[in-house]
Amino acid sequence: MNILKEKRFYKFLIPSLIGIFLFVTPVNQDGNLTIPIAVLANRLLDMMGDYSTAVICLLISISAIITLIYRFVPVAFIRNNPKLDNLFGVKGFWFRVRMTGFVFAIMMFSGIGPEIIIGDSTGGVVLYDLMPILVCVFFLAGVLLSLLLDYGLLDFFGALLIKIMRPVFNLPGRSALDCVASWLGDGSIGVLLTSKQYEDGFYSKREATVIATTFSAVSITFSLVVISEVGLEHMFLPFYGIVSLAGVVAAIIVPKLPPLSKVPDTYYTGQAHREDIPEGTSSFKYGLSLALKKGETAPGVAEFIRAGVENVLEMWLGTLPVILAMGTVALIIAEYTPVFKIMGLPFIPLYKLLGIPEAAAASQTVIVGFADMFLPSVIAAGFESEMTKFVVAATSVTQLIYMSEIGSIIMGSKIPVSLKDLFIIFLERTIVTLPVIAIFAHFLF
């Protein structure tokens, strides 16, 4: 039968083309390269206006109150629904984090509380600067990620790219699409995409952890903001080229080191969905066969909407309290204690060895990037050496994991990684990428 006459072909093709357009097609917005889903998120944010903070605090309050009630009253409706039970039945550390996020939200919304928590340089940064756009991204990604996941697109591209991703990175081919979505749009989209793939059994624990901490790259748009902060926006092209190269080096080396190398290849669902290409079949034909098979069982409109609403609620109610709590605590440590400065002291000899001027000052920016990616560039803006500004800005982007957003999203997801492991991976990425960046910086300055 002619494939163009098959209904399942169009069930794969049309939603997938829409997904490609929304999540991985570059578009120009105000002179910056981005993707349509990010443009829509900004439009939604403009529509929310001054109500965005109230919406965030309301969502966090709903999450905490239902969690608190369910902790003492076993509500049958929640207990009998596995997704709701998993969402509101949190215990131990995660219960405390959710309650902390709730307390912080009430303090910040009411303006009543210590400056150390509600100040513009700590909780204010997370609640007013970072979270409004995240709420919009979560909403759109939650509803529309199904276009990438459920209609065959990832199955098709996974088969096409497996011959590259498996030998080079020991990852499924579909992980390349996670990276592209992050690179063009936002790292949070990559993490959300990875988490859903892990829950559906397409990534093992190891693969999901590696992809989330290695392939959820910083977007082009945010990278431009970082380099502009240190006054070197005219060097954006070499800057992003070096960042990309250093990121590839880290993606090859860091997963071979503990803790990532110790993560088992077990699956959340207990069953793996492998993309091994059968003998005698081309990757294109195999990918198309997988996509068509997926198209046969693809959700209809009603199921698409229902699943989208579930995804959005899970992202909002499960992740937002974590981001506010952990992001605020990380920024408090960075702003009010010398912890990050002291921890940066061992990097002074490395900066000197690499020939980077103002080594002592630059070392203070290394660990502070774990709190927020933007902080190193804010500090470096006052440096005299343009080389040091360039190196600090590039390093902060390649460090990738920062608790005010990406780190908290990872920890709030189903991806099995601890705070300690995130910090170790952060350090490993720093140590691996810093020499690469420094070597090329010497050619530029």
Secondary structure as GFF3:
##gff-version 3
##sequence-region A 1 445
A	DSSP	three_ten_helix	3	5	.	.	.	ID=ss1
A	DSSP	alpha_helix	7	24	.	.	.	ID=ss2
A	DSSP	beta_strand	27	29	.	.	.	ID=ss3
A	DSSP	beta_strand	32	34	.	.	.	ID=ss4
A	DSSP	alpha_helix	36	48	.	.	.	ID=ss5
A	DSSP	three_ten_helix	49	51	.	.	.	ID=ss6
A	DSSP	alpha_helix	52	72	.	.	.	ID=ss7
A	DSSP	alpha_helix	76	79	.	.	.	ID=ss8
A	DSSP	alpha_helix	82	88	.	.	.	ID=ss9
A	DSSP	alpha_helix	92	110	.	.	.	ID=ss10
A	DSSP	alpha_helix	115	118	.	.	.	ID=ss11
A	DSSP	alpha_helix	123	124	.	.	.	ID=ss12
A	DSSP	pi_helix	125	130	.	.	.	ID=ss13
A	DSSP	alpha_helix	131	144	.	.	.	ID=ss14
A	DSSP	alpha_helix	146	149	.	.	.	ID=ss15
A	DSSP	alpha_helix	153	169	.	.	.	ID=ss16
A	DSSP	alpha_helix	175	184	.	.	.	ID=ss17
A	DSSP	alpha_helix	187	199	.	.	.	ID=ss18
A	DSSP	alpha_helix	205	214	.	.	.	ID=ss19
A	DSSP	alpha_helix	220	229	.	.	.	ID=ss20
A	DSSP	three_ten_helix	233	235	.	.	.	ID=ss21
A	DSSP	alpha_helix	236	253	.	.	.	ID=ss22
A	DSSP	three_ten_helix	254	256	.	.	.	ID=ss23
A	DSSP	three_ten_helix	260	262	.	.	.	ID=ss24
A	DSSP	alpha_helix	283	296	.	.	.	ID=ss25
A	DSSP	alpha_helix	301	336	.	.	.	ID=ss26
A	DSSP	alpha_helix	339	344	.	.	.	ID=ss27
A	DSSP	alpha_helix	347	353	.	.	.	ID=ss28
A	DSSP	alpha_helix	359	368	.	.	.	ID=ss29
A	DSSP	alpha_helix	375	380	.	.	.	ID=ss30
A	DSSP	alpha_helix	386	399	.	.	.	ID=ss31
A	DSSP	alpha_helix	406	412	.	.	.	ID=ss32
A	DSSP	alpha_helix	419	444	.	.	.	ID=ss33
###
